[in-house]
Amino acid sequence: MPIIATIEQLEAIYGQPGEASTVKVANRITPPYRVLIDKSPFAALATCGPEGLDCSPRGDRPGFVRVHDERTLMMPDRRGNNRVDSLRNIVRDSRVALLFLIPGSGSTLRVNGRAQVSADADLLASFKMDGKAPRTVIVMTVEEIYFQCARAIVRSDLWNPDKRVDPKTLPTPGQILADMSENRVGGEEYDRAWPERARQSLW
């Protein structure tokens, strides 16, 4: 199987990007890009560390990633499973990337830069939801930001309600945990309890 091993080989296949693919790139949060961030309730956070790469889903109410200024984004680290994979990586390697999705929109937004983890009390308090503050906030310095065209969303038909997968055809978290732990954790009781547990621990 032939393997592409050099940039020259890649460029021989793909050629050079068109102007629309390059002129959209900025080193700051422009007003149109701010609108996309403010409308997004979901982003994928990519980080890297000594063990390799990681990509973590992040979701909250639209605008949960705060535009502090044209070069700075702030994202609360809401309650989760306490693995803190992303935070461990950021502490050791500051390089991060975000991919924002907006329900119903074909456009996505890509942001690359560097981040730090802050536990400043005033900053945490400013992100309170239902009276609960996050334990940390990810503070990202933007180095590169640009929108991605809609082809991936169009090809996947992602927002088409008629294409939603029936949850009953998928393994449940409880089933996966039971399978991975030889039934020590998970199972039907886990699945029954999860909706209420999640409701009480969103923030």
C-alpha positions as CSV (number, residue, x, y, z in Angstrom):
1,M,0.0,0.0,0.0
2,P,1.6,3.3,-1.1
3,I,2.1,5.7,1.8
4,I,2.2,9.5,1.5
5,A,5.3,10.5,3.4
6,T,6.2,14.0,2.3
7,I,4.4,17.4,1.9
8,E,5.5,17.4,-1.7
9,Q,3.6,14.2,-2.3
10,L,0.5,15.6,-0.7
11,E,0.7,18.8,-2.7
12,A,1.1,16.8,-5.9
13,I,-2.2,15.1,-5.2
14,Y,-4.2,18.1,-3.8
15,G,-2.6,21.1,-5.3
16,Q,-2.8,24.5,-3.5
17,P,-5.8,25.7,-1.6
18,G,-8.0,28.4,-3.2
19,E,-8.1,32.0,-1.9
20,A,-11.4,31.4,0.0
21,S,-9.6,28.7,2.1
22,T,-6.8,31.0,3.2
23,V,-8.3,34.5,3.4
24,K,-10.8,33.4,6.1
25,V,-8.0,32.7,8.6
26,A,-7.5,35.3,11.3
27,N,-5.3,35.6,14.4
28,R,-8.0,37.2,16.4
29,I,-11.7,36.8,17.1
30,T,-13.4,38.9,14.4
31,P,-17.0,40.1,14.9
32,P,-18.5,37.5,12.6
33,Y,-16.5,34.7,14.4
34,R,-17.7,36.0,17.7
35,V,-21.3,35.5,16.6
36,L,-20.6,31.9,15.8
37,I,-19.0,31.3,19.2
38,D,-21.8,33.1,21.0
39,K,-24.4,30.9,19.2
40,S,-22.6,27.6,19.9
41,P,-23.7,25.2,22.7
42,F,-21.1,22.6,21.8
43,A,-17.4,22.3,21.1
44,A,-14.8,19.6,20.9
45,L,-11.6,20.3,22.8
46,A,-8.4,18.8,21.5
47,T,-5.3,18.6,23.7
48,C,-2.0,16.8,23.6
49,G,0.3,15.4,26.3
50,P,3.1,12.9,26.9
51,E,0.6,10.0,26.5
52,G,-0.7,11.3,23.2
53,L,-3.7,13.2,21.9
54,D,-7.2,13.6,23.4
55,C,-10.5,15.1,22.2
56,S,-13.2,15.9,24.7
57,P,-16.8,17.0,24.1
58,R,-17.8,20.2,25.9
59,G,-21.4,21.5,26.0
60,D,-23.4,24.1,27.8
61,R,-25.8,26.8,27.1
62,P,-25.0,28.9,23.9
63,G,-22.2,31.2,24.6
64,F,-20.7,29.0,27.3
65,V,-17.3,29.7,25.8
66,R,-16.8,33.4,26.8
67,V,-15.1,35.9,24.5
68,H,-13.0,37.9,26.9
69,D,-11.3,39.9,24.2
70,E,-10.3,39.5,20.6
71,R,-7.4,37.1,21.5
72,T,-8.8,35.3,24.6
73,L,-11.5,32.7,25.1
74,M,-12.6,31.3,28.5
75,M,-14.4,28.0,29.0
76,P,-15.6,26.7,32.4
77,D,-14.7,23.1,33.2
78,R,-18.1,21.8,34.3
79,R,-18.8,18.7,36.4
80,G,-17.8,15.4,34.8
81,N,-16.1,12.1,35.6
82,N,-13.0,13.7,37.3
83,R,-10.6,12.1,34.8
84,V,-9.4,15.6,33.9
85,D,-7.6,14.3,30.8
86,S,-7.8,17.6,29.0
87,L,-6.6,19.6,32.1
88,R,-3.7,17.2,32.7
89,N,-2.6,17.7,29.1
90,I,-3.0,21.5,29.2
91,V,-0.9,21.7,32.3
92,R,1.9,19.8,30.6
93,D,1.5,21.0,27.0
94,S,-0.4,24.3,26.3
95,R,-1.4,23.6,22.7
96,V,-5.1,23.2,22.2
97,A,-7.8,23.4,19.5
98,L,-11.5,23.9,19.6
99,L,-14.2,22.9,17.0
100,F,-17.5,24.6,17.5
101,L,-20.8,23.2,16.2
102,I,-24.0,25.2,15.9
103,P,-27.3,23.2,15.7
104,G,-28.9,23.7,12.3
105,S,-25.9,25.4,10.7
106,G,-23.6,23.9,8.2
107,S,-20.7,26.1,9.3
108,T,-18.3,25.0,12.0
109,L,-15.6,27.1,13.6
110,R,-12.0,26.0,14.2
111,V,-9.8,27.7,16.8
112,N,-6.1,26.8,17.5
113,G,-4.0,28.3,20.2
114,R,-2.6,27.8,23.7
115,A,-4.3,27.5,27.0
116,Q,-3.8,27.7,30.8
117,V,-6.0,26.4,33.6
118,S,-7.1,29.0,36.1
119,A,-8.6,28.5,39.6
120,D,-9.0,32.3,40.2
121,A,-11.9,32.6,42.6
122,D,-13.5,35.7,41.0
123,L,-13.2,34.1,37.6
124,L,-14.8,30.9,38.8
125,A,-17.7,32.9,40.4
126,S,-18.4,34.7,37.2
127,F,-19.2,31.3,35.5
128,K,-21.7,30.2,38.2
129,M,-24.8,28.3,36.9
130,D,-27.6,27.5,39.3
131,G,-25.4,28.9,42.1
132,K,-22.6,26.4,41.3
133,A,-19.1,27.5,40.1
134,P,-16.8,25.4,38.0
135,R,-13.6,24.2,39.8
136,T,-11.4,25.6,37.0
137,V,-11.6,27.7,33.8
138,I,-9.7,27.0,30.6
139,V,-8.2,30.3,29.4
140,M,-7.2,30.1,25.7
141,T,-5.1,32.5,23.7
142,V,-6.2,32.4,20.1
143,E,-3.5,32.0,17.5
144,E,-5.6,31.0,14.5
145,I,-9.4,31.0,13.9
146,Y,-11.4,30.2,10.8
147,F,-14.8,28.8,9.7
148,Q,-15.0,25.4,8.0
149,C,-17.3,25.0,5.0
150,A,-20.4,22.9,5.3
151,R,-19.5,19.9,3.3
152,A,-19.0,17.6,6.3
153,I,-22.3,18.6,7.8
154,V,-24.1,18.2,4.4
155,R,-22.5,14.8,3.7
156,S,-23.4,13.5,7.1
157,D,-26.9,15.1,7.1
158,L,-26.1,15.7,10.7
159,W,-29.1,18.0,11.6
160,N,-31.8,16.0,9.8
161,P,-34.2,14.8,12.4
162,D,-35.3,12.0,10.1
163,K,-31.7,10.6,10.3
164,R,-31.5,10.3,14.0
165,V,-30.3,7.0,15.3
166,D,-32.8,5.1,17.4
167,P,-31.1,4.9,20.9
168,K,-32.5,1.4,21.3
169,T,-30.2,0.2,18.6
170,L,-27.1,1.3,20.5
171,P,-25.4,-0.2,23.6
172,T,-26.2,1.8,26.7
173,P,-23.5,3.2,29.1
174,G,-24.6,0.6,31.7
175,Q,-24.2,-2.2,29.2
176,I,-20.7,-1.0,28.1
177,L,-19.6,-0.6,31.7
178,A,-20.8,-4.0,32.7
179,D,-19.1,-5.6,29.7
180,M,-15.8,-3.8,30.5
181,S,-15.9,-4.6,34.2
182,E,-17.2,-8.1,34.2
183,N,-20.4,-6.8,35.7
184,R,-18.7,-5.0,38.7
185,V,-20.1,-1.7,37.7
186,G,-22.8,-0.5,35.3
187,G,-25.8,-2.6,34.2
188,E,-29.5,-1.8,34.2
189,E,-29.5,0.0,37.5
190,Y,-26.8,2.4,36.3
191,D,-28.9,3.2,33.2
192,R,-32.0,3.7,35.3
193,A,-30.3,6.0,37.7
194,W,-28.3,8.1,35.2
195,P,-30.9,10.6,34.0
196,E,-31.7,11.8,37.5
197,R,-28.0,11.7,38.5
198,A,-27.1,13.8,35.5
199,R,-29.9,16.3,36.1
200,Q,-28.7,16.9,39.6
201,S,-25.0,17.3,38.6
202,L,-25.0,19.3,35.4
203,W,-23.2,22.2,37.0
